[in-house]
Amino acid sequence: MTYLTSNQLKQYNDEGYVSPVNVLTKDEANEIRNEIEFIENKWPKELEDSGRNYVHLISPVFDKVSHNEKILNAVESIIGKNILVCGTTLFIKNPSEKGFVSFHQDAKYIGLEPYNWVTAWIAITDTSEENGCMRMWVGSHKDGLKEHNQKFDEGNLLTRGQTVENVPLEETKPVVLKAGQMSLHHPKIVHGSGLNHSKDRRIGFVIQSYIGSDVDQVLGKMYVQKARGEDNFKYHEYAPRAKQLMDSKNVEVRRKANDELNKIFYSGSKKIGKY
């Protein structure tokens, strides 16, 4: 069933995240990795830069994960039964590259209000401190939004290189996951991740985010899908589910969705990054 237990809910409420949550088998996680590498080989650059976003709109494999019952049960435990898939992102760190994610809060630039939403981070490969797993600043979700510096620094996998300075590392915890496990984190928790020092890729598929149907987009327009329950608010554009890989109509919808997402992520910014 994978509804969160009382202890898991306590961890989420107290610390701002919960992990690990078992949602996929190793074979299912490997199927996703194979799909990524098939797309990379057949359509080079398709998953690079902003192409890492909304991959569930062009791939039935990622569509299936986004609507996975075990994941939705866990999400329902936090945000209720009316659930929309609001966006997805691939975070891939190759061993030869210097990719990292600076400490930040998801809620800072994404424009989703109120904060009745949660980010699901699904490990497609094992994630460890060696290969750059996430670190969570425990309890930081209980504070307001913090000041972020926009650094646009090389290697930063975030749009603006948004950075919360002076995060006390001794108050952070590593989120170590096996392939197929998931973490769920609060919109306001400060988190980041370091470099991949291993000899294999570190791959995470992130539903960013699952939102309650009462959540509006105050900075722009989002393309969503109904995952569970009802949408009585109708705040957002609806996107069709992918039934065939790289179907031309789905690819066009993803292009429009990404164009709108860029407007949101860079709202008020004089500079545009590659993501």
Backbone torsions as a table, in degrees:
resi	resn	phi	psi	omega
1	MET	NA	-48.3	175.4
2	THR	67.7	21.8	164.3
3	TYR	-65.5	146.2	-178.6
4	LEU	-68.1	142.5	176.4
5	THR	-78.1	169.5	177.9
6	SER	-61.7	-35.9	178.0
7	ASN	-68.0	-39.0	178.0
8	GLN	-66.5	-41.3	177.2
9	LEU	-63.9	-36.8	177.4
10	LYS	-63.7	-42.7	178.0
11	GLN	-60.7	-44.1	-179.5
12	TYR	-61.5	-46.9	-177.3
13	ASN	-68.5	-38.3	-177.3
14	ASP	-79.6	-42.3	-170.8
15	GLU	-104.2	-20.8	179.2
16	GLY	97.5	1.4	176.9
17	TYR	-159.1	165.2	174.3
18	VAL	-139.2	136.3	176.8
19	SER	-167.7	157.6	-8.5
20	PRO	-85.6	151.8	173.2
21	VAL	-118.7	123.3	-178.6
22	ASN	-80.3	118.2	-177.2
23	VAL	-129.0	-31.9	-179.2
24	LEU	-125.3	152.5	171.5
25	THR	-78.2	165.5	176.5
26	LYS	-62.0	-35.7	177.9
27	ASP	-64.9	-40.2	178.1
28	GLU	-66.0	-40.3	176.8
29	ALA	-64.0	-39.2	-179.9
30	ASN	-68.4	-33.8	175.8
31	GLU	-60.6	-38.2	179.2
32	ILE	-68.1	-43.6	177.4
33	ARG	-60.3	-42.0	178.7
34	ASN	-62.0	-37.7	178.3
35	GLU	-64.8	-42.7	177.4
36	ILE	-58.5	-48.4	-174.5
37	GLU	-73.5	-27.5	173.5
38	PHE	-66.0	-45.8	178.9
39	ILE	-62.8	-43.8	-179.5
40	GLU	-60.4	-36.8	-179.1
41	ASN	-77.2	-39.3	-175.9
42	LYS	-84.5	-34.8	-179.5
43	TRP	-127.3	75.7	-177.7
44	PRO	-54.0	139.7	178.8
45	LYS	75.9	-2.5	-178.3
46	GLU	-63.6	-30.2	-177.7
47	LEU	-106.5	15.1	-179.5
48	GLU	-93.8	157.4	178.0
49	ASP	51.1	-129.6	-178.1
50	SER	-69.6	-11.2	176.2
51	GLY	-66.6	-10.8	177.2
52	ARG	-74.0	-14.2	-177.2
53	ASN	-88.3	151.0	172.9
54	TYR	58.6	32.7	-179.8
55	VAL	-65.9	-22.1	177.9
56	HIS	-67.3	-16.1	179.1
57	LEU	-82.0	-13.4	-177.2
58	ILE	-119.3	-3.3	-175.6
59	SER	-134.1	121.1	175.8
60	PRO	-60.6	-28.7	178.5
61	VAL	-64.6	-46.7	179.1
62	PHE	-73.4	-31.3	174.2
63	ASP	-60.0	-44.0	-179.4
64	LYS	-61.4	-41.8	179.5
65	VAL	-64.8	-43.4	-176.7
66	SER	-62.8	-25.5	-179.0
67	HIS	-109.3	18.8	-178.4
68	ASN	-64.0	131.6	-174.6
69	GLU	-63.5	-40.6	-180.0
70	LYS	-62.7	-42.2	178.9
71	ILE	-64.6	-45.3	-178.3
72	LEU	-64.3	-35.9	176.9
73	ASN	-60.8	-43.9	179.1
74	ALA	-65.5	-41.6	179.3
75	VAL	-64.4	-41.4	179.4
76	GLU	-58.9	-32.9	179.1
77	SER	-59.9	-24.3	-175.6
78	ILE	-102.4	-45.5	-171.6
79	ILE	-111.5	-1.5	-180.0
80	GLY	96.8	-179.7	-167.9
81	LYS	-85.6	-12.7	179.8
82	ASN	-95.6	97.6	-167.2
83	ILE	-120.6	131.6	173.5
84	LEU	-115.4	140.7	169.6
85	VAL	-84.0	114.5	-172.2
86	CYS	-98.4	-25.2	-179.9
87	GLY	178.9	161.2	176.4
88	THR	-139.3	154.0	-179.3
89	THR	-145.6	140.8	171.2
90	LEU	-97.0	128.3	172.3
91	PHE	-112.9	106.1	-177.7
92	ILE	-116.7	123.5	174.8
93	LYS	-113.9	109.9	176.4
94	ASN	-83.2	147.8	-174.5
95	PRO	-62.9	-24.7	-177.0
96	SER	-90.2	-3.1	-175.9
97	GLU	-108.7	160.3	-175.6
98	LYS	-103.9	45.4	-178.3
99	GLY	-80.2	135.4	175.4
100	PHE	-147.3	170.0	176.6
101	VAL	-126.5	117.9	-179.5
102	SER	-68.6	158.5	178.3
103	PHE	-65.4	130.7	-174.2
104	HIS	-159.7	174.7	172.4
105	GLN	-119.1	131.0	-178.6
106	ASP	-59.6	-34.8	-174.1
107	ALA	-70.7	-12.0	-170.4
108	LYS	-62.6	-46.0	-172.3
109	TYR	-120.8	1.8	-169.3
110	ILE	-89.1	-17.1	171.6
111	GLY	75.7	18.4	-179.8
112	LEU	-98.0	115.4	-178.6
113	GLU	-139.1	144.3	-4.1
114	PRO	-68.9	-179.2	-172.8
115	TYR	-86.7	39.4	175.8
116	ASN	-87.3	62.4	179.4
117	TRP	-150.9	163.8	-174.7
118	VAL	-147.8	145.1	178.0
119	THR	-99.9	129.2	177.4
120	ALA	-103.1	122.2	179.9
121	TRP	-112.1	110.6	-173.9
122	ILE	-106.5	124.1	-179.7
123	ALA	-78.7	117.9	175.6
124	ILE	-89.1	-30.8	168.6
125	THR	-118.8	162.7	172.8
126	ASP	-55.6	140.1	176.9
127	THR	-120.3	136.3	-174.8
128	SER	-144.6	173.0	175.6
129	GLU	-63.6	-31.8	179.6
130	GLU	-64.2	-40.8	-176.0
131	ASN	-100.1	15.6	170.5
132	GLY	88.7	46.0	177.1
133	CYS	-68.1	164.9	176.4
134	MET	-66.4	152.5	169.8
135	ARG	-124.7	134.9	-177.9
136	MET	-109.5	132.1	172.5
137	TRP	-82.2	100.3	-169.9
138	VAL	-60.4	128.0	176.2
139	GLY	83.7	-5.3	-176.3
140	SER	-68.9	-14.9	178.1
141	HIS	-69.1	-15.8	-178.4
142	LYS	-79.5	-13.3	177.1
143	ASP	-91.2	176.1	176.2
144	GLY	-79.6	-173.3	175.8
145	LEU	-70.0	134.4	-176.6
146	LYS	-94.9	163.2	175.8
147	GLU	-67.8	135.1	177.4
148	HIS	-119.2	133.1	170.1
149	ASN	-88.7	136.0	177.1
150	GLN	-92.6	108.8	-172.6
151	LYS	-104.0	-25.6	-176.7
152	PHE	47.5	38.9	-173.9
153	ASP	-78.9	150.0	-177.5
154	GLU	-63.0	134.3	179.2
155	GLY	90.4	-14.4	-179.7
156	ASN	-75.5	126.4	-176.0
157	LEU	-84.0	1.8	177.7
158	LEU	-90.8	157.4	-174.5
159	THR	-56.9	-55.3	-175.3
160	ARG	-101.6	1.9	-169.2
161	GLY	63.3	34.7	-176.0
162	GLN	-63.5	133.5	-169.8
163	THR	-140.1	125.7	167.1
164	VAL	-87.2	120.7	-176.4
165	GLU	-82.5	157.8	170.7
166	ASN	58.2	41.1	174.5
167	VAL	-72.3	127.6	-179.7
168	PRO	-73.9	104.3	-173.8
169	LEU	-60.1	-29.0	-179.6
170	GLU	-69.2	-14.8	177.3
171	GLU	-99.6	6.0	177.3
172	THR	-101.6	154.3	178.1
173	LYS	-125.6	140.0	176.3
174	PRO	-75.7	142.8	177.6
175	VAL	-103.3	89.1	-178.4
176	VAL	-87.8	126.1	-176.8
177	LEU	-133.3	146.3	168.3
178	LYS	-86.8	155.3	176.9
179	ALA	-55.0	127.5	-178.0
180	GLY	99.8	-12.0	176.6
181	GLN	-91.5	161.3	-174.3
182	MET	-133.9	150.1	164.9
183	SER	-117.1	152.4	174.2
184	LEU	-121.1	131.4	179.4
185	HIS	-133.9	153.1	-174.8
186	HIS	-72.7	147.8	-179.8
187	PRO	-56.6	-27.5	-173.5
188	LYS	-104.1	0.9	179.6
189	ILE	-72.5	138.3	176.8
190	VAL	-81.8	126.9	-177.5
191	HIS	-150.5	163.0	178.1
192	GLY	-168.0	-176.4	179.2
193	SER	-155.3	153.4	-175.1
194	GLY	-98.4	-164.1	-176.2
195	LEU	-75.8	156.8	174.6
196	ASN	-90.0	109.9	179.5
197	HIS	-101.2	8.5	-179.8
198	SER	-89.8	-175.7	-179.5
199	LYS	-102.7	7.2	179.4
200	ASP	-128.0	166.3	177.8
201	ARG	-70.4	147.2	169.1
202	ARG	-110.2	118.2	-173.7
203	ILE	-122.0	127.2	172.4
204	GLY	-124.7	135.2	173.0
205	PHE	-106.5	121.1	-170.2
206	VAL	-117.5	122.0	170.6
207	ILE	-88.6	104.4	-174.0
208	GLN	-126.3	80.8	15.1
209	SER	-148.7	174.3	164.9
210	TYR	-86.2	123.9	-177.5
211	ILE	-120.2	149.3	169.5
212	GLY	-68.7	152.2	-177.9
213	SER	-66.2	-12.2	177.7
214	ASP	-84.2	-1.1	-176.4
215	VAL	-89.8	125.4	-179.9
216	ASP	-100.5	162.8	173.7
217	GLN	-105.4	107.2	-171.3
218	VAL	-88.8	-7.4	-179.3
219	LEU	-107.8	-14.2	-176.0
220	GLY	-179.3	-142.4	-174.1
221	LYS	-126.3	134.5	178.2
222	MET	-117.0	148.0	174.1
223	TYR	-101.0	121.3	-172.9
224	VAL	-125.0	170.9	169.8
225	GLN	-133.5	146.2	175.6
226	LYS	-80.8	124.3	179.8
227	ALA	-98.5	-32.7	-174.7
228	ARG	-166.5	147.0	174.6
229	GLY	79.6	-146.8	-176.1
230	GLU	-125.7	152.8	173.3
231	ASP	-116.8	92.6	-179.3
232	ASN	-87.8	-4.9	-176.5
233	PHE	-96.6	-36.4	176.7
234	LYS	56.5	46.1	-179.8
235	TYR	-77.1	-23.5	-163.1
236	HIS	-121.3	164.4	170.2
237	GLU	-74.8	147.3	177.5
238	TYR	-105.4	137.0	179.5
239	ALA	-109.1	142.3	177.5
240	PRO	-71.2	153.9	176.3
241	ARG	-80.0	145.9	-177.5
242	ALA	-76.9	125.7	176.7
243	LYS	-113.2	-13.2	179.9
244	GLN	-145.8	136.3	-177.1
245	LEU	-62.9	127.9	175.9
246	MET	58.7	34.2	173.0
247	ASP	-60.2	136.8	-171.9
248	SER	-59.9	-37.4	179.8
249	LYS	-68.4	-39.6	178.7
250	ASN	-68.6	-38.2	178.1
251	VAL	-61.5	-38.9	179.3
252	GLU	-68.3	-39.6	176.9
253	VAL	-62.8	-41.8	179.3
254	ARG	-63.4	-38.8	178.0
255	ARG	-60.0	-45.3	178.8
256	LYS	-63.6	-42.2	180.0
257	ALA	-62.1	-41.5	179.5
258	ASN	-68.1	-37.2	177.2
259	ASP	-60.4	-43.8	179.5
260	GLU	-68.5	-37.2	180.0
261	LEU	-64.7	-40.0	178.4
262	ASN	-61.4	-39.2	177.6
263	LYS	-60.6	-38.9	-179.8
264	ILE	-69.4	-51.9	-175.3
265	PHE	-62.0	-32.8	-176.5
266	TYR	-105.8	17.2	177.1
267	SER	-57.5	123.2	179.6
268	GLY	82.0	-0.4	-179.2
269	SER	-96.9	141.3	177.9
270	LYS	-87.6	-8.6	-177.2
271	LYS	-126.2	145.4	-180.0
272	ILE	-116.4	129.3	176.6
273	GLY	-90.9	179.9	-176.2
274	LYS	-80.6	-13.7	178.8
275	TYR	-97.6	NA	NA
